[in-house]
Amino acid sequence: MICVTLGRSRHKRMKAEHQHLVEQGADLVELRLDYIGRAVSLSRLIEDRPGPVIVTARRRGDGGRWLKSEEERQMLLRSAIAAGVEYVDIEADIASQIARYGTTKRIISYHDMDETPDNLEDLHAAMSEEDADIIKIATMANSFADNLRMIELIKNAKIPTIGICMGEAGMITRILANRLGSPFTYATFAGGKKMAPGQLDWKEMKDLYQYDSINDKTRFFGVVADPVAHSYSPLIHNRAFQDQNMNARYFPFRVSKSDLPNFLTHTKELGIVGLSVTIPHKQEALSHCSQAESGASGIGAVNTLIFHDDECLGYNTDYRASMDCIDEMFSIDKESGRSMRGMTALVLGAGGVSRAIAWGLKQRHAEVMISSRTMERSQILAAEIGCRAVEWEFRHDHRINLLVNGTPVGMHPDVDSAPYNASAMNQYLAVFDTVYNPENTLLIKQAKRAQCRIITGIDMFVRQAAYQYKLFTGNDAPYELMRKTIKDATNPVQLN
């Protein structure tokens, strides 16, 4: 079950949103009374309420907005109990001061906005003594290891327990709550109205992750990155799973570089069978593979991991997808022996995508140049690939057949920037921009005006995701659905 948190400064607005949510199928709503700016009229909110509620008045130290006296706050909670609301959220340190009455269930809560304390088990044991129907512990995740400790706590709890790690790194504890045995999880009414760090909106939990139908047979996949919230991979993979009626989910995992080994060690325990890998983990992840395809080994990086028994298998679908795009553009057919010999390519950037594309171009016998803002990184990559590094300020001084942008320049929200001057483009140049949000970057717009042949980031993104989907599931990906999904997400219709 998903509890949708409502925080509004006006009673009328909170009541209207409650009614709307119930009409849309919401089972439980949390009324955050600390958000109401004027005097709280509890009766206006709970009389003739359309569905069950949790009444909460959160203190500022616990992440809330309550500004009045503690005496008034506790009196409000007692009034809610006397009125017979379904649940009241009571902080552990005042639980003994608020008596049980009637049928109202007690959620005994603890919040730490800074960290996940080392003594979670002791904290839970103490809260268990406070006449709790449900225990709620919400702490800040500063590492993926914090999630693992919270998950273990929930699984072993004798009293129904909601354990949440807040922040982007802790989103997984919110999405997996049902499978772990929590009575419910929390979501916000809409994405722009988060009540706590890392909180997902209700429609996303309900429609994209299909929270309530996650069960013991659900197969888990995901993208591991730092940061990860910007990724559209969960959107297109989950839509594809739904299209093919697969009991599978794809989650975002925010994992720091230092935390990656610990995360990969626990994938089997978490039920993860496949991962997309992106910044900053592509090179490091290769070292954790028991086997890797030759392309991934040659590139020195993976973007896909498959876990089978005790094996960790590594692949690089960035390479496969980018080369498909380039082969089509230049009509390269391996069977005919045609290559890119005699062509010159300039690859901008020295990250994982640039590495994969530069290596692929070298395999096709193109002359490759690498240019990034940091010359040292360009030189390192060029030495590993076997090509030439070019100073960033001199990137326009060379005659080239193909320009590849592997940098984030032009990515939303920096849509007014381009990594290459329009004056250096002409109709004989092919331009490949790996940025997919937006699809029509400033670089692509400039290339179109110069009548260049183009490959957009969406061309590559959908192809690499389709390859991953095949590796994950054994099924051919619903390619056109994936393409439409990402185009709709990155180019929303503007309503007048």
C-alpha positions as CSV (number, residue, x, y, z in Angstrom):
1,M,0.0,0.0,0.0
2,I,1.1,3.5,-0.8
3,C,0.4,6.4,1.6
4,V,0.3,9.7,-0.2
5,T,1.6,12.7,1.8
6,L,-0.3,15.9,1.5
7,G,1.1,19.2,2.7
8,R,-0.9,22.4,1.9
9,S,-1.2,25.8,3.6
10,R,-5.0,25.8,3.1
11,H,-7.6,23.4,4.5
12,K,-9.7,23.7,1.3
13,R,-6.8,22.7,-0.9
14,M,-5.8,19.7,1.2
15,K,-9.3,18.4,1.3
16,A,-9.6,18.8,-2.5
17,E,-6.4,16.9,-3.1
18,H,-7.5,14.1,-0.6
19,Q,-10.8,13.7,-2.6
20,H,-8.9,13.6,-5.9
21,L,-6.5,11.0,-4.7
22,V,-9.3,8.7,-3.4
23,E,-11.1,9.0,-6.7
24,Q,-7.9,8.0,-8.4
25,G,-7.5,4.9,-6.2
26,A,-5.3,6.0,-3.3
27,D,-5.7,3.8,-0.3
28,L,-4.2,6.0,2.4
29,V,-3.4,9.7,2.8
30,E,-1.1,11.4,5.4
31,L,-2.4,14.9,6.4
32,R,0.7,17.0,7.3
33,L,-0.9,19.5,9.6
34,D,2.5,21.3,10.1
35,Y,2.1,22.7,6.6
36,I,-1.1,24.6,7.4
37,G,-0.1,28.2,7.9
38,R,-3.1,29.4,9.9
39,A,-4.8,27.8,13.0
40,V,-5.5,24.2,12.2
41,S,-9.1,23.1,12.1
42,L,-8.9,19.4,12.5
43,S,-12.6,18.9,12.0
44,R,-12.6,20.5,8.6
45,L,-10.0,18.0,7.4
46,I,-11.3,14.7,8.9
47,E,-15.1,15.1,9.1
48,D,-16.7,13.3,6.1
49,R,-13.2,12.4,4.9
50,P,-13.3,10.2,1.7
51,G,-10.8,7.7,3.0
52,P,-8.4,6.7,5.8
53,V,-5.8,9.1,7.0
54,I,-2.6,9.4,9.0
55,V,-2.5,12.7,11.0
56,T,1.0,14.1,11.4
57,A,2.3,17.4,12.8
58,R,6.0,17.2,12.2
59,R,8.5,19.3,14.2
60,R,11.1,21.3,12.3
61,G,14.0,19.2,13.8
62,D,12.4,16.1,12.2
63,G,12.0,17.7,8.8
64,G,8.6,19.4,9.4
65,R,7.3,22.9,9.5
66,W,5.6,23.2,12.9
67,L,6.2,26.6,14.3
68,K,3.8,26.8,17.3
69,S,4.3,25.4,20.8
70,E,5.0,21.7,21.5
71,E,2.0,21.8,23.9
72,E,-0.3,22.8,21.0
73,R,1.1,20.2,18.8
74,Q,0.6,17.3,21.2
75,M,-2.9,18.6,21.9
76,L,-3.7,18.4,18.2
77,L,-2.4,14.8,18.1
78,R,-4.6,13.9,21.1
79,S,-7.6,15.5,19.4
80,A,-7.0,13.4,16.3
81,I,-7.0,10.2,18.4
82,A,-10.2,11.3,20.2
83,A,-11.8,12.0,16.9
84,G,-11.1,8.4,15.8
85,V,-8.7,8.9,12.8
86,E,-7.2,5.7,11.5
87,Y,-3.6,6.5,12.3
88,V,-1.6,9.1,14.3
89,D,2.2,9.6,13.9
90,I,3.8,10.1,17.2
91,E,7.6,10.7,17.6
92,A,9.3,8.2,19.8
93,D,10.5,10.7,22.4
94,I,6.9,11.8,23.2
95,A,5.1,8.5,22.7
96,S,4.8,7.9,26.5
97,Q,3.0,11.3,26.8
98,I,0.2,10.5,24.4
99,A,-2.1,7.7,25.5
100,R,-3.8,5.1,23.3
101,Y,-7.5,5.6,22.9
102,G,-10.2,4.0,20.7
103,T,-9.3,2.3,17.4
104,T,-6.7,4.8,16.3
105,K,-3.4,3.0,15.5
106,R,-0.1,4.4,16.7
107,I,2.8,5.0,14.3
108,I,5.8,5.6,16.5
109,S,8.4,7.4,14.4
110,Y,12.0,8.6,14.5
111,H,13.6,10.9,11.9
112,D,17.3,11.7,11.4
113,M,17.8,14.3,8.6
114,D,21.6,13.9,8.7
115,E,22.6,10.3,8.8
116,T,21.6,6.7,9.4
117,P,22.8,6.0,12.9
118,D,24.9,2.9,13.7
119,N,22.5,1.7,16.4
120,L,19.4,1.0,14.3
121,E,18.7,-2.2,16.1
122,D,18.9,-0.6,19.5
123,L,16.7,2.3,18.3
124,H,14.1,-0.1,17.0
125,A,14.1,-2.1,20.2
126,A,13.5,1.0,22.3
127,M,10.6,2.1,20.0
128,S,9.1,-1.3,20.3
129,E,8.5,-0.6,24.0
130,E,6.3,2.4,23.2
131,D,3.0,0.6,22.5
132,A,3.5,0.8,18.7
133,D,1.2,-0.6,16.1
134,I,3.7,0.4,13.4
135,I,7.3,1.6,13.8
136,K,8.6,4.2,11.3
137,I,12.3,5.0,11.1
138,A,13.4,7.5,8.4
139,T,17.1,8.4,8.2
140,M,19.3,10.0,5.7
141,A,21.3,7.7,3.4
142,N,24.9,8.7,3.0
143,S,26.0,5.5,1.4
144,F,24.4,2.4,-0.2
145,A,25.4,0.5,2.9
146,D,22.9,2.5,4.9
147,N,20.1,1.0,2.7
148,L,21.4,-2.5,3.3
149,R,21.3,-2.0,7.1
150,M,17.8,-0.5,6.9
151,I,16.6,-3.4,4.7
152,E,17.9,-6.0,7.1
153,L,16.2,-4.2,10.0
154,I,12.8,-4.3,8.2
155,K,13.1,-8.0,7.3
156,N,13.9,-9.0,10.9
157,A,11.4,-6.8,12.6
158,K,8.7,-8.5,14.8
159,I,6.5,-5.3,14.8
160,P,5.4,-4.0,11.4
161,T,8.1,-1.5,10.4
162,I,8.5,1.1,7.8
163,G,12.2,1.8,7.2
164,I,13.1,4.6,4.9
165,C,16.5,5.9,3.9
166,M,15.9,9.4,2.7
167,G,17.7,11.2,-0.2
168,E,18.4,10.0,-3.7
169,A,20.7,7.2,-2.5
170,G,17.8,5.8,-0.4
171,M,15.0,5.7,-3.0
172,I,15.3,1.9,-3.2
173,T,14.0,1.5,0.4
174,R,10.8,3.3,-0.6
175,I,10.2,1.2,-3.8
176,L,11.0,-2.2,-2.1
177,A,9.0,-1.6,1.1
178,N,6.2,-3.9,0.0
179,R,8.5,-6.8,-0.8
180,L,10.4,-6.3,2.4
181,G,7.2,-6.6,4.5
182,S,6.5,-2.9,5.4
183,P,2.8,-2.2,5.9
184,F,3.1,0.7,3.5
185,T,5.5,3.3,2.0
186,Y,5.2,7.0,1.5
187,A,4.9,9.0,-1.8
188,T,4.1,12.6,-2.5
189,F,1.1,14.0,-4.4
190,A,3.2,15.2,-7.3
191,G,6.9,15.3,-8.2
192,G,7.3,19.0,-7.4
193,K,5.7,18.7,-3.9
194,K,8.1,16.5,-2.0
195,M,7.7,16.3,1.7
196,A,11.0,14.5,2.3
197,P,14.3,14.1,0.4
198,G,14.2,11.3,-2.2
199,Q,10.4,10.9,-2.1
200,L,8.8,9.7,-5.3
201,D,5.4,10.9,-6.5
202,W,2.4,8.6,-6.2
203,K,1.7,8.2,-9.9
204,E,5.3,7.2,-10.5
205,M,5.2,4.6,-7.7
206,K,1.8,3.3,-8.9
207,D,2.2,3.4,-12.7
208,L,5.9,3.3,-13.5
209,Y,7.1,0.9,-10.7
210,Q,3.7,-0.8,-10.1
211,Y,4.6,-0.9,-6.5
212,D,1.7,-2.9,-5.2
213,S,2.3,-5.8,-7.6
214,I,6.0,-6.3,-6.7
215,N,6.3,-9.8,-5.2
216,D,8.8,-12.6,-4.4
217,K,9.0,-13.6,-8.1
218,T,9.7,-10.1,-9.4
219,R,13.0,-9.9,-11.2
220,F,15.0,-6.7,-10.4
221,F,17.2,-4.7,-12.8
222,G,18.4,-1.1,-12.6
223,V,20.9,1.6,-13.4
224,V,23.8,2.3,-11.1
225,A,25.2,5.8,-11.3
226,D,26.1,8.9,-9.2
227,P,23.9,10.9,-9.6
228,V,21.0,8.9,-11.0
229,A,17.8,10.9,-10.6
230,H,18.2,12.4,-14.1
231,S,18.2,9.0,-15.8
232,Y,15.4,8.0,-18.2
233,S,16.5,4.4,-18.2
234,P,13.9,3.3,-15.5
235,L,11.2,4.9,-17.7
236,I,11.9,3.1,-20.9
237,H,12.8,-0.3,-19.4
238,N,9.7,-0.4,-17.1
239,R,7.4,0.6,-20.0
240,A,9.0,-2.2,-22.0
241,F,8.5,-4.8,-19.2
242,Q,4.8,-3.7,-19.0
243,D,4.3,-4.0,-22.7
244,Q,5.6,-7.6,-22.7
245,N,3.7,-8.4,-19.4
246,M,7.0,-9.3,-17.6
247,N,7.1,-9.5,-13.8
248,A,10.2,-7.3,-13.7
249,R,11.2,-3.9,-12.4
250,Y,14.0,-1.5,-13.2
251,F,15.2,0.8,-10.4
252,P,17.6,3.8,-10.1
253,F,20.5,3.0,-7.7
254,R,22.6,5.9,-6.6
255,V,26.0,4.5,-5.6
256,S,29.2,6.4,-5.0
257,K,32.5,5.2,-6.4
258,S,33.8,4.1,-3.0
259,D,30.5,2.2,-2.4
260,L,30.4,0.3,-5.7
261,P,32.3,-2.8,-4.5
262,N,30.0,-3.2,-1.6
263,F,26.9,-2.7,-3.7
264,L,28.0,-5.3,-6.3
265,T,28.7,-7.8,-3.5
266,H,25.1,-7.6,-2.4
267,T,23.3,-7.7,-5.7
268,K,22.3,-11.3,-5.4
269,E,21.0,-10.7,-1.9
270,L,18.9,-7.9,-3.2
271,G,17.6,-10.0,-6.1
272,I,19.2,-7.9,-8.8
273,V,19.9,-9.9,-12.0
274,G,21.0,-7.2,-14.4
275,L,22.4,-3.6,-14.3
276,S,23.0,-0.7,-16.6
277,V,26.2,1.0,-15.6
278,T,26.9,4.7,-16.2
279,I,28.9,7.6,-14.9
280,P,31.2,7.3,-12.9
281,H,31.3,3.4,-12.8
282,K,31.9,2.1,-16.3
283,Q,35.6,1.5,-16.0
284,E,35.6,0.3,-12.4
285,A,32.7,-2.1,-13.0
286,L,34.9,-4.0,-15.5
287,S,37.2,-5.1,-12.8
288,H,34.3,-6.8,-11.0
289,C,33.4,-8.9,-14.0
290,S,34.2,-12.6,-14.0
291,Q,33.9,-12.5,-17.8
292,A,33.5,-9.7,-20.3
293,E,32.9,-9.6,-24.0
294,S,35.9,-8.8,-26.1
295,G,34.6,-5.3,-27.0
296,A,34.2,-4.3,-23.4
297,S,37.6,-5.7,-22.6
298,G,39.1,-3.8,-25.5
299,I,37.4,-0.5,-24.5
300,G,38.3,-1.0,-20.9
301,A,34.7,-0.3,-19.7
302,V,31.3,-1.9,-19.4
303,N,27.8,-0.4,-19.3
304,T,25.9,-3.6,-18.7
305,L,26.3,-6.3,-16.0
306,I,24.4,-9.6,-16.0
307,F,24.5,-11.8,-12.8
308,H,24.1,-15.5,-13.5
309,D,24.7,-17.9,-10.6
310,D,28.0,-16.6,-9.2
311,E,29.1,-15.1,-12.4
312,C,29.2,-11.4,-13.2
313,L,29.2,-10.9,-17.0
314,G,30.1,-7.6,-18.6
315,Y,29.0,-6.0,-21.9
316,N,29.3,-2.6,-23.6
317,T,26.1,-1.8,-25.5
318,D,27.2,1.8,-25.9
319,Y,29.8,0.4,-28.3
320,R,27.3,-1.8,-30.2
321,A,24.7,1.0,-30.5
322,S,27.1,3.8,-31.5
323,M,28.7,1.6,-34.1
324,D,25.3,0.6,-35.6
325,C,24.5,4.2,-36.0
326,I,27.9,5.0,-37.6
327,D,27.8,1.9,-39.8
328,E,24.4,2.9,-41.2
329,M,25.5,6.5,-41.8
330,F,28.7,5.5,-43.7
331,S,27.2,2.3,-45.3
332,I,29.8,0.2,-43.6
333,D,29.3,-3.5,-44.1
334,K,31.8,-5.8,-42.3
335,E,31.1,-8.7,-44.7
336,S,32.1,-6.6,-47.7
337,G,35.2,-5.5,-45.9
338,R,34.4,-1.8,-46.2
339,S,35.9,0.2,-43.4
340,M,36.4,3.9,-42.4
341,R,40.0,3.9,-43.6
342,G,41.0,7.3,-44.9
343,M,38.3,9.1,-42.7
344,T,39.1,11.3,-39.7
345,A,37.0,11.5,-36.6
346,L,37.1,14.0,-33.8
347,V,35.7,12.7,-30.5
348,L,34.9,15.4,-27.9
349,G,35.2,14.2,-24.3
350,A,37.2,11.5,-22.6
351,G,34.5,9.7,-20.5
352,G,32.9,6.3,-20.9
353,V,30.8,7.0,-24.1
354,S,33.8,8.7,-25.8
355,R,36.0,5.8,-24.9
356,A,33.5,3.2,-26.4
357,I,33.0,5.2,-29.6
358,A,36.7,6.0,-30.1
359,W,37.6,2.3,-29.7
360,G,34.9,1.3,-32.2
361,L,36.2,3.9,-34.7
362,K,39.7,2.6,-34.4
363,Q,38.4,-1.0,-35.1
364,R,37.0,0.4,-38.3
365,H,40.4,1.9,-39.2
366,A,39.4,5.5,-38.9
367,E,42.0,8.1,-37.8
368,V,40.7,9.2,-34.4
369,M,41.5,12.3,-32.4
370,I,40.4,12.9,-28.8
371,S,39.8,16.4,-27.4
372,S,38.5,17.2,-23.9
373,R,38.7,20.2,-21.6
374,T,41.4,18.3,-19.6
375,M,44.3,17.5,-21.8
376,E,45.7,15.0,-19.4
377,R,42.5,12.9,-19.7
378,S,42.6,13.2,-23.5
379,Q,46.2,12.0,-23.5
380,I,45.5,9.0,-21.3
381,L,42.5,7.9,-23.4
382,A,44.4,8.5,-26.6
383,A,47.3,6.3,-25.4
384,E,45.0,3.5,-24.4
385,I,43.0,3.6,-27.6
386,G,46.0,4.2,-29.9
387,C,45.1,7.5,-31.3
388,R,45.9,11.2,-31.0
389,A,45.0,13.8,-28.4
390,V,44.2,17.4,-29.4
391,E,44.2,20.5,-27.2
392,W,40.6,21.7,-26.6
393,E,41.3,25.2,-28.0
394,F,42.6,23.7,-31.2
395,R,39.7,21.3,-31.9
396,H,38.5,23.3,-34.8
397,D,41.8,23.4,-36.6
398,H,41.6,19.9,-38.2
399,R,39.7,18.7,-41.3
400,I,37.4,15.9,-40.2
401,N,34.7,13.7,-41.6
402,L,32.9,12.8,-38.4
403,L,32.4,14.9,-35.2
404,V,31.3,13.0,-32.1
405,N,30.2,14.8,-29.0
406,G,30.7,12.6,-25.9
407,T,30.5,15.5,-23.5
408,P,27.4,16.7,-21.5
409,V,27.6,20.1,-23.2
410,G,24.2,21.0,-24.5
411,M,22.4,18.7,-22.1
412,H,19.3,20.0,-20.3
413,P,19.2,22.5,-18.7
414,D,22.3,23.9,-20.5
415,V,20.5,23.9,-23.8
416,D,22.1,27.1,-25.1
417,S,25.6,25.7,-25.3
418,A,27.4,23.7,-28.0
419,P,30.9,22.1,-27.8
420,Y,31.8,22.9,-31.4
421,N,31.5,26.1,-33.5
422,A,28.9,26.3,-36.2
423,S,31.3,28.2,-38.4
424,A,33.5,25.0,-38.6
425,M,30.7,22.9,-40.0
426,N,29.8,22.2,-43.6
427,Q,27.7,19.7,-45.7
428,Y,30.6,17.2,-45.9
429,L,30.7,16.7,-42.1
430,A,28.8,14.1,-40.2
431,V,27.8,15.0,-36.6
432,F,27.0,12.5,-33.9
433,D,25.7,14.1,-30.6
434,T,25.3,11.5,-27.7
435,V,23.3,13.9,-25.6
436,Y,19.6,12.8,-25.8
437,N,17.9,15.3,-23.5
438,P,17.0,17.3,-25.5
439,E,17.3,15.4,-28.8
440,N,17.6,18.6,-30.8
441,T,20.6,20.1,-29.0
442,L,22.2,23.3,-30.1
443,L,24.9,21.2,-31.8
444,I,22.3,19.2,-33.8
445,K,20.5,22.4,-34.8
446,Q,23.7,23.9,-36.0
447,A,24.5,20.7,-37.9
448,K,21.1,20.7,-39.6
449,R,21.6,24.3,-40.7
450,A,25.0,23.4,-42.2
451,Q,23.3,20.5,-44.0
452,C,25.4,17.9,-42.1
453,R,24.4,14.3,-41.8
454,I,23.4,13.7,-38.2
455,I,23.0,11.1,-35.5
456,T,21.1,12.2,-32.4
457,G,21.5,11.0,-28.8
458,I,18.1,9.3,-28.9
459,D,19.3,7.2,-31.9
460,M,22.1,5.8,-29.7
461,F,20.2,5.8,-26.4
462,V,17.4,3.6,-27.6
463,R,19.7,1.2,-29.5
464,Q,21.9,0.7,-26.4
465,A,18.8,0.2,-24.2
466,A,17.3,-2.3,-26.6
467,Y,20.6,-4.3,-26.6
468,Q,20.5,-4.2,-22.8
469,Y,16.9,-5.4,-22.7
470,K,17.8,-8.4,-24.8
471,L,20.7,-9.2,-22.5
472,F,18.4,-8.8,-19.4
473,T,15.4,-10.7,-20.6
474,G,16.3,-12.8,-23.7
475,N,13.5,-11.0,-25.5
476,D,13.7,-8.6,-28.4
477,A,13.0,-5.1,-27.1
478,P,9.8,-3.2,-28.1
479,Y,12.1,-0.7,-30.0
480,E,9.4,1.6,-31.3
481,L,7.7,1.8,-27.9
482,M,11.1,2.7,-26.2
483,R,11.8,5.3,-28.8
484,K,8.4,6.9,-28.4
485,T,8.7,6.8,-24.7
486,I,12.0,8.7,-24.5
487,K,11.0,11.2,-27.2
488,D,7.7,12.0,-25.3
489,A,9.6,12.4,-22.1
490,T,12.3,14.6,-23.4
491,N,10.1,16.6,-25.8
492,P,6.8,17.1,-23.8
493,V,3.9,18.7,-25.6
494,Q,3.5,22.3,-24.6
495,L,-0.1,23.2,-23.9
496,N,-1.3,26.8,-24.5
